[in-house]
Amino acid sequence: MNGNTEKLSSSDSRFIFIQSQFLPDNKSFKDKNHLLGIIDRIGYVQIDTISVVERSHHHILWSRMPAYRKIMLDELIGNDKTVFEYWSHAAAYLPMKDFRFSLIRKNNFSKKHKTWGNANKKIIKYVYDRIKNEGELQSKDFIDKDSRTGGWWNWKPSKDALDFLFHKGDLMIAKRKGFQKVYDLTEKVLPANAITAYPTEKEFYAHLIDRSVRANGPVTEREITYLIKYNRKLFSKTLNEMIEDGKILNVCIEGTGNEVYYITNEKLGLLKNKKELSEIHILSPFDNLVIQRRRLNNFFTFDYTIECYVPEAKRKFGYFCMPILHGDRFIGRIDAKASREDKTFIIKKIFWEDESALNNKIIKKLEKKLTDYALFTGCERVEGIYFPGGAD
């Protein structure tokens, strides 16, 4: 640990974290330029295929911008080319200004899978040449026949080739149709002003640190490098230099033991206007605020697991249980489903952290949020189990 260490209360750390994630003036955000600002601020938006309620990326963006409409994201990707799809810790939408930092993973992927690439040159070339000659194509546009049996393969080798070319950077996803990826050559998808200079490893680490602090406020080394392989010695050197230059400060947080957190003066400045937080958010299980479960527990004492990957017999809270944030505390989780056939948002059950802490004001806020969210998912009414009787 270098330099003087700031001390933050658990309440202050939660305030900075939430304000960093849920920009204070989000009710005034109305258009796609505001949306781009949100994506830039939080660094990435995770993509997931599960659509029991709403796909994660749409849910995450709506949580931060109630005026969000799905067409806005499509325009940022397709028309404006200010957002692109690649990989953060998982599949994600990223601001195009950070494109150059994706090149390191692409290079590492190429090295790691060089043997596979050499063994499958024929199918890789076939897929690449078709897109080069024909333009944008989807996986379904490739049909592979098993010459040994005359039948069709269940898992098309062209799909593997598409994934390979995408992850190594020769192809990009130009857009999606019905959530299906549409591929094109990277040179055709990238805007003319895209920065493509290959970053040094040190530049990459500085980017990770800056992005993580900007999105979250106080962060640890473990949180900055979440699910990323890295050179710890060089990372520490980069971090220490940023501390010495005054770009980053050491902080310790009440109740976290010897954990060392890093923050900027700008983030600490949020405390000058600290106020009681009272908003209610129904969050996606893949939301940036909750995705790092260890951090979530440290900051909020909230033990959360998404149970769609848990065998049914072992589930405690349901297949797709979403956290409920009120102010700076998680007050429960809601198991729900959007039945789009009959436009009904079904609440299966709500699990409260402390039912005795509920009151009519909180209940009414949650009812309004549920109604708004149901409308966003394409439903016209909300049905099912709501709230405990007698809340006052």
Phi, psi and omega in degrees: 000131182248147172072187179287144182253120175288154177240131180240141172284161178298325178295316179296319181295321178294319180299313181296318180300310183292318179294328177291323182277318183248081187316130190306326184259030187296340179292341179270355181282125187232335189234181185291337176291322173296320180298317178299321178298323178294312181299320177296319183293313184273352169091322180198161174229115186289139178257135175219150185280342185292130181229035178303319177247295176203147180299144191304316185295321178293319180297313181301316182288320178298324180299333182258348182211091183304336179275003182300136172230144189301328180298332180298316179294319177303319181291321178298324182280308188276306185278309186277333182055042178255355177226142178225162181257126172204227189230128169255251167273348178205181177303135187202161167265135186229151176292135183300334180296342178262012185306317186301332182282349174281345184292330180295314179296321180298317178295316179296322178297316180301318180292315184296325185250026181299319180298315179296318180298318179293326182282345185234033183302323185296310182290327178296315179295319180300313181295314181298314182295323179297316179292323178299320184273326187258342184092202186306133178219155175252168179304322183293346179282353179251127178239123184248131181250138178276107184294340182285327185243345184080001181262182181260140179285141178288322179245108188290128178297335178295330177296318176298319180294319177299314179298318180299311182294327177291311184291331178273353171101003179282333177240154171232164175269111184287327181185183174232145174239115183057036182071003176271136184291140174243117186262149170210169177298141181304320183296337179272336182273322183297136175288160183298331184267008180296137178273120185241011178295129182291124183283151171287163179299323179294318177298321180296317180293321177298322177296315179301316181296311182298314182297318183292317179293319180299323183277329192237345189080226183295129182221152175263169176301318180300321182285324178296321185259024183310117178058027178240129174284135184207162178273103188298323182296312180290324177299313180298321178297316179297316180297315180296323178293323178293325176293314180297327179278357179080010180281331182228146177240151171280141171220152170240149186241133179309130175086004181250016176066230184264013180300134176259124178250158179234144185206173175245161175299326179300317180292321177297331180295340178299334182289343179296332180245034182295136178216168179289129179273136184225002180292153173248133177231129170264113192259148170292146175300343181254013180298145181302331181289331187245355190294328176268097191296326179294316177298317180303316180291320180297318185277323190240358186050047182237111182268108188232137175221134173281130191256009177293340178263003181260136177308141186308319183295339183259001181285138177260328189236357177113166187301312185225073185271125185256134179293146176245117179257126173237117184063241179245026179224145173272121185258352180172191177213146187236127176263115186219168179211138175264110178269093187286339179300317179248017175053043181239128175268114188257120174266111181284314180192150172243131179250119184265143174288317180212093185300329182291343181274356182283152172213173185299326180297315178295316181300316181294321177298318181292321177301316179295317180295319179297319178297314179297317182292320178301317178298320179297325180282357179098011180260154182252345181213158180244130179226160174118196182283125181261271192226162178294146179287152173084010177293136180220000000 
